[in-house]
Amino acid sequence: MLQNQKALVTGSSRGIGLAIAEAYLKHGAQVCLHSQLSIADCPEVQAVLNEYRERACYIQADLTQEGEAERLVEQAWNGFDGIDVLVNNVGTFREPSYLKLSKSDFDFIFNVNVWSAIAMSQAVVKRAVEAQRGGRILFTTSLNGSRSEPGHTLYDASKGAIDALTRQLAIELAPLGFTTAAVAPGLVETPLTDFGLRSDPSVRQAIIEQIPIRRIATVDDIAGWFVFLASPAARYATGIIIPVDGGLDAQQMSLRPLAQSETA
């Protein structure tokens, strides 16, 4: 589906980002993987590079630092002679409780989750305009961008900003030949998440029972949507946000007990 496409996936040393990069490679794309870690600290990335030697590369960059987005794009662009698909996946959710939030907490979350996506997109579009070519910009957002969760004030707000950015850039960049889209996962099992998913079987089961499909998403459940959105089949879609959440967004009051009359 992605033969001859050239993609850059931020935050792809593990979890959803790594799954997206691997899915792109399996579908024929050239892929630049990225994280702030050295390659020595990314054994899963090294395995991918070994398997796809001619079509995969890795660039270390801390996108919270000034100029790093531009450097990352420059190196990836020069290495592949262009970028057709940018996936803004890098993000974090670590924050204190609401009453303990500080300006530095805000700056950190929004720098990683929002500004990095703006800076990366801007750097790619500038080069594309110079080369007289368009492309596709994709985002990893979250169901939290439109639905709230306790303890995630800044994360939820930052993902709401990514939803808005997806729509805004669809309008802003359409004349330049770019389309945008975002995937909004619900709960996904990744190395960054626990919430009792691994450490407490009873908590895990309680969470599963709130999901209509009755299972927690895998990273592969999410990656397939990024393959579709990067493919020619999605060329007319732009500014869209797709929930991939097992039915969570469609459900109201999942913990409300049902009366006998409702189940008869």
C-alpha positions as CSV (number, residue, x, y, z in Angstrom):
1,M,0.0,0.0,0.0
2,L,2.9,2.4,0.6
3,Q,5.4,1.3,-2.1
4,N,8.0,4.1,-2.8
5,Q,6.6,6.3,0.0
6,K,9.1,8.1,2.3
7,A,8.0,8.5,5.9
8,L,9.3,10.1,9.0
9,V,7.7,8.9,12.3
10,T,8.6,10.8,15.5
11,G,8.6,9.0,18.8
12,S,9.1,5.6,17.2
13,S,11.5,3.8,19.5
14,R,8.7,1.8,21.1
15,G,4.9,1.5,21.5
16,I,2.6,3.0,18.9
17,G,5.3,4.9,17.0
18,L,7.4,1.7,16.6
19,A,4.3,-0.2,15.4
20,I,3.5,2.5,12.8
21,A,7.1,2.5,11.5
22,E,7.2,-1.3,11.2
23,A,3.8,-1.4,9.5
24,Y,5.0,1.2,7.0
25,L,8.1,-0.8,6.3
26,K,6.0,-4.0,5.8
27,H,3.9,-2.1,3.2
28,G,6.9,-1.0,1.2
29,A,7.8,2.5,2.5
30,Q,11.1,3.9,3.4
31,V,11.0,5.0,7.0
32,C,13.0,7.2,9.3
33,L,12.5,6.3,12.9
34,H,13.2,8.8,15.7
35,S,13.4,9.3,19.5
36,Q,15.5,11.3,21.9
37,L,17.4,8.1,23.0
38,S,20.6,6.9,21.5
39,I,20.4,3.9,19.3
40,A,22.2,1.9,21.9
41,D,19.2,2.3,24.2
42,C,16.7,1.2,21.5
43,P,17.1,-2.5,20.9
44,E,13.8,-2.8,19.2
45,V,14.8,-0.1,16.7
46,Q,18.1,-1.9,16.1
47,A,16.2,-5.1,15.2
48,V,14.1,-3.1,12.7
49,L,17.1,-1.5,11.2
50,N,18.7,-5.0,10.8
51,E,15.7,-6.4,9.1
52,Y,15.1,-3.4,6.7
53,R,18.7,-2.3,6.1
54,E,18.0,-0.5,2.8
55,R,14.7,1.2,3.7
56,A,15.0,2.2,7.4
57,C,17.1,4.7,9.3
58,Y,17.2,6.2,12.8
59,I,17.9,9.7,13.9
60,Q,18.3,10.8,17.6
61,A,16.8,14.2,18.4
62,D,15.4,16.0,21.4
63,L,12.4,17.9,20.0
64,T,12.1,20.0,23.1
65,Q,15.3,21.7,22.1
66,E,15.4,24.7,19.7
67,G,16.4,23.7,16.2
68,E,16.2,20.0,16.7
69,A,13.0,19.6,14.6
70,E,14.6,21.4,11.7
71,R,17.7,19.2,12.0
72,L,15.7,16.0,12.1
73,V,13.7,16.9,9.1
74,E,16.8,18.0,7.2
75,Q,18.6,14.7,7.8
76,A,15.6,12.6,7.0
77,W,14.8,14.6,3.9
78,N,18.4,14.4,2.6
79,G,18.7,10.7,3.4
80,F,15.5,9.8,1.5
81,D,15.5,12.7,-1.0
82,G,12.2,13.9,0.3
83,I,9.4,13.1,2.8
84,D,5.9,12.1,1.6
85,V,4.4,11.3,5.0
86,L,5.1,12.9,8.4
87,V,3.7,11.1,11.5
88,N,3.7,13.4,14.6
89,N,3.6,10.7,17.2
90,V,6.0,11.8,19.9
91,G,4.2,12.6,23.2
92,T,4.0,12.2,26.9
93,F,1.4,12.2,29.7
94,R,3.4,12.5,32.9
95,E,2.0,15.3,35.1
96,P,1.1,16.0,38.7
97,S,-2.4,16.4,40.0
98,Y,-4.3,19.5,39.0
99,L,-3.7,21.5,42.3
100,K,0.0,20.8,42.0
101,L,0.4,21.9,38.4
102,S,3.0,24.6,37.6
103,K,3.9,26.6,34.6
104,S,7.0,24.4,34.0
105,D,4.6,21.3,33.9
106,F,2.5,23.2,31.3
107,D,5.6,24.2,29.2
108,F,6.9,20.6,29.3
109,I,3.7,18.9,28.2
110,F,2.8,21.4,25.5
111,N,6.3,21.6,24.3
112,V,6.5,17.8,23.7
113,N,2.9,17.2,22.6
114,V,2.0,20.3,20.7
115,W,5.0,22.5,19.7
116,S,7.0,19.6,18.4
117,A,4.2,18.7,16.0
118,I,3.9,22.3,14.9
119,A,7.7,22.6,14.4
120,M,8.0,19.3,12.6
121,S,5.1,20.0,10.3
122,Q,6.4,23.5,9.5
123,A,9.9,22.1,8.7
124,V,8.5,19.5,6.4
125,V,6.2,21.8,4.6
126,K,8.9,24.5,4.0
127,R,11.1,21.9,2.3
128,A,8.2,20.5,0.3
129,V,7.2,23.9,-1.0
130,E,10.8,24.6,-2.1
131,A,10.7,21.2,-3.9
132,Q,7.3,21.9,-5.4
133,R,5.7,18.8,-3.9
134,G,2.9,18.1,-1.4
135,G,2.5,15.4,1.2
136,R,0.5,14.1,4.1
137,I,0.8,15.0,7.8
138,L,-0.6,12.6,10.4
139,F,-1.0,12.9,14.1
140,T,-1.4,10.6,17.1
141,T,-3.9,12.3,19.2
142,S,-6.2,10.5,21.8
143,L,-9.7,10.0,22.9
144,N,-8.7,12.3,25.7
145,G,-8.7,15.2,23.2
146,S,-12.5,15.1,23.3
147,R,-13.3,13.1,26.5
148,S,-11.9,13.9,29.9
149,E,-10.0,11.6,32.3
150,P,-9.1,12.3,35.9
151,G,-5.5,13.2,36.6
152,H,-4.7,14.3,33.0
153,T,-5.4,18.0,32.8
154,L,-2.5,19.0,30.7
155,Y,-2.4,15.8,28.6
156,D,-6.1,16.1,27.7
157,A,-5.7,19.8,26.9
158,S,-2.7,19.1,24.7
159,K,-4.5,16.4,22.8
160,G,-7.4,18.8,22.3
161,A,-4.9,21.2,20.8
162,I,-3.7,18.4,18.4
163,D,-7.2,17.8,17.3
164,A,-7.6,21.5,16.5
165,L,-4.2,21.5,14.8
166,T,-5.3,18.6,12.6
167,R,-8.3,20.6,11.4
168,Q,-6.4,23.9,11.1
169,L,-3.6,22.6,9.0
170,A,-6.0,20.8,6.7
171,I,-7.3,24.3,5.7
172,E,-4.0,26.1,6.0
173,L,-2.0,23.6,3.9
174,A,-4.5,22.4,1.3
175,P,-3.4,25.1,-1.2
176,L,0.2,23.7,-0.8
177,G,-0.8,20.1,-1.6
178,F,-0.9,18.7,1.9
179,T,-3.7,16.7,3.6
180,T,-3.9,16.0,7.4
181,A,-5.5,13.3,9.6
182,A,-5.3,12.1,13.2
183,V,-5.9,8.8,14.9
184,A,-7.4,9.1,18.4
185,P,-6.8,5.8,20.3
186,G,-8.6,4.9,23.5
187,L,-6.7,2.7,25.9
188,V,-3.7,1.0,24.3
189,E,-1.3,-1.4,26.0
190,T,2.2,0.1,25.5
191,P,5.5,0.1,27.5
192,L,4.4,3.6,28.8
193,T,1.0,2.5,30.2
194,D,0.2,0.5,33.3
195,F,-2.9,1.7,35.1
196,G,-3.0,-1.8,36.6
197,L,-3.0,-3.4,33.2
198,R,0.0,-5.6,34.1
199,S,0.4,-5.1,37.9
200,D,-3.2,-5.7,39.0
201,P,-5.4,-8.3,37.3
202,S,-8.6,-7.1,39.0
203,V,-8.0,-3.5,37.8
204,R,-7.3,-4.8,34.3
205,Q,-10.6,-6.7,34.2
206,A,-12.5,-3.7,35.5
207,I,-11.1,-1.6,32.7
208,I,-11.8,-4.2,30.1
209,E,-15.4,-4.4,31.2
210,Q,-15.8,-0.7,30.4
211,I,-14.8,-1.2,26.8
212,P,-17.7,-2.4,24.5
213,I,-15.4,-4.6,22.5
214,R,-14.1,-6.1,25.8
215,R,-10.4,-5.9,25.2
216,I,-7.6,-3.3,25.4
217,A,-6.1,-2.2,22.1
218,T,-2.8,-3.4,20.9
219,V,-0.4,-1.1,19.0
220,D,-1.1,-3.1,15.8
221,D,-4.8,-2.1,16.2
222,I,-3.7,1.5,15.9
223,A,-0.9,1.2,13.3
224,G,-3.2,-0.2,10.6
225,W,-5.1,3.0,10.5
226,F,-1.9,5.0,9.9
227,V,-1.1,2.7,7.0
228,F,-4.5,3.4,5.5
229,L,-4.3,7.2,6.1
230,A,-0.9,7.4,4.4
231,S,-2.0,5.4,1.4
232,P,-3.5,6.6,-1.9
233,A,-6.9,5.2,-0.7
234,A,-7.2,8.1,1.8
235,R,-6.1,10.9,-0.6
236,Y,-9.4,12.8,-0.5
237,A,-9.7,12.8,3.3
238,T,-8.3,15.8,5.2
239,G,-8.8,17.4,8.6
240,I,-10.4,14.2,10.0
241,I,-9.9,12.7,13.5
242,I,-10.7,9.0,13.7
243,P,-11.4,7.4,17.1
244,V,-10.0,3.9,17.4
245,D,-11.2,3.1,20.8
246,G,-13.2,-0.2,20.9
247,G,-16.4,1.8,21.2
248,L,-15.5,4.0,24.2
249,D,-16.5,7.2,22.5
250,A,-19.9,5.7,21.5
251,Q,-20.8,4.7,25.1
252,Q,-22.3,6.7,27.9
253,M,-22.1,5.8,31.6
254,S,-20.3,2.5,31.2
255,L,-20.4,1.7,34.9
256,R,-24.1,2.3,35.4
257,P,-25.8,-0.9,36.6
258,L,-28.6,-2.1,34.4
259,A,-32.0,-2.7,36.0
260,Q,-33.6,-6.1,35.4
261,S,-36.3,-4.6,33.2
262,E,-33.6,-3.2,30.9
263,T,-32.1,-6.6,30.3
264,A,-35.2,-8.7,30.0
